């Protein structure tokens, strides 16, 4: 029987796996910092534009961006603990709770404010700045989400997959926001703004529930995501 040993200077299979995982962690950290930077800009622009225009959808979108920044902070914390298996599992659970609670809180707030706007028949002003930031997010967010899902799959991390899913949701919210702002600006349909905000609620609430239950796309974490 012969044994096959690695040649001198040749990396073993285990060291290759460690290096590959380390690269995935670094890539995940870079993507998360990019998400934090963009979402911070998005939050400021959307909240200022929302307050000026009196737009429920824009303010909700801005608050979602604030929540995404906190969720990305949880993802960074998870990545920093990747080398320690026990700490990694604790970080997974905590990050999922942070993301889930954030979704639920946002769903409650958007529901309340949108219903209030409809009952009071409060028409928002048109917001060109809001239309610009929503259009930009429709392009940027899918790119970030796709890259983050690949990293989450490499690290088998449900928490990182949940955070990537939140980036996906930001894109969906951007489309709904753009529809509401566009209909209000071009056709004068004031009710399109709170209705678009209410349309966001089921998706936000569902993802919050799934993250709290620890079920957010965990099956996808086990295999590499291609495409």
Residue pairs with C-beta under 8 A, 6 or more apart in sequence:
6 12
11 19
20 154
21 82
21 154
21 155
24 151
24 154
24 155
25 79
25 82
25 155
27 147
27 151
28 75
28 79
28 148
28 151
28 152
28 155
28 160
29 76
29 79
31 144
31 147
31 148
31 151
32 72
32 75
32 76
32 79
32 148
32 163
33 76
34 144
35 68
35 72
35 144
35 148
35 167
36 69
36 72
36 73
38 140
38 144
39 65
39 66
39 68
39 69
39 72
39 170
40 65
40 69
42 61
42 62
42 65
42 133
42 137
43 62
43 63
43 65
43 66
43 69
44 62
45 62
45 129
45 130
45 133
46 58
46 59
46 61
46 62
46 65
46 130
46 133
47 58
47 59
47 62
47 63
47 66
48 129
49 55
49 58
49 62
49 127
49 129
49 130
49 133
50 56
50 57
50 58
50 59
50 60
50 61
50 62
50 127
50 130
51 59
52 125
52 127
53 124
53 125
53 126
53 127
53 130
54 122
54 123
54 124
54 125
55 124
55 125
55 127
55 130
55 180
55 181
55 184
55 193
56 110
56 113
56 114
56 117
56 124
56 193
56 194
56 197
57 114
57 176
57 177
57 180
57 181
57 193
57 194
57 196
57 197
57 200
58 124
58 127
58 130
58 177
58 181
58 193
59 113
60 106
60 109
60 110
60 113
60 114
60 173
60 197
60 200
61 134
61 173
61 174
61 177
63 106
63 109
63 110
64 106
64 169
64 170
64 173
64 204
65 170
67 102
67 103
67 105
67 106
67 166
68 166
68 167
68 170
70 98
70 102
71 95
71 98
71 99
71 102
71 162
71 163
71 166
72 163
74 94
74 95
74 98
74 99
74 159
74 163
75 95
75 159
75 160
75 163
77 91
77 94
77 95
78 88
78 91
78 92
78 95
78 157
78 159
78 160
79 160
80 91
81 87
81 88
81 90
81 91
82 88
82 155
91 159
92 157
92 158
92 159
93 214
95 159
95 162
95 163
96 158
96 159
96 162
96 211
96 212
96 214
96 216
97 211
97 212
99 159
99 162
99 163
99 166
99 208
99 211
99 216
100 162
100 207
100 208
100 209
100 210
100 211
100 212
100 213
101 208
101 212
102 208
103 166
103 204
103 205
103 207
103 208
103 209
103 211
104 205
104 208
104 209
104 212
106 204
106 208
107 201
107 204
107 205
107 208
110 197
110 198
110 200
110 201
110 204
111 198
111 201
113 194
113 197
114 194
114 195
114 197
114 198
114 201
115 194
115 198
116 122
117 124
117 193
117 194
117 197
118 191
118 194
118 195
121 190
122 190
123 184
123 190
124 184
124 190
124 193
126 181
126 184
126 185
127 181
127 185
128 185
130 177
130 181
131 178
131 181
131 182
131 185
134 174
134 175
134 177
134 178
134 181
135 174
135 178
137 170
137 171
137 174
138 171
138 174
138 175
138 178
141 167
141 168
141 170
141 171
141 174
142 168
142 171
144 167
145 164
145 165
145 167
145 168
145 171
148 160
148 163
148 164
148 167
149 161
149 164
149 220
149 225
150 224
150 225
151 160
151 164
152 158
152 160
152 161
152 163
152 164
152 220
152 221
152 225
153 161
153 220
153 221
153 222
153 223
153 224
153 225
154 224
155 221
156 221
156 222
157 221
158 214
158 216
158 217
158 218
158 221
160 221
161 216
161 217
161 218
161 220
161 221
162 207
162 210
162 211
162 216
162 217
165 207
165 216
165 217
166 207
169 203
169 204
169 207
172 200
172 203
173 200
173 204
176 196
176 197
176 199
176 200
177 196
179 192
179 196
180 192
180 193
180 194
180 195
180 196
180 197
181 193
181 196
183 189
183 192
184 190
184 192
184 193
207 216
210 216
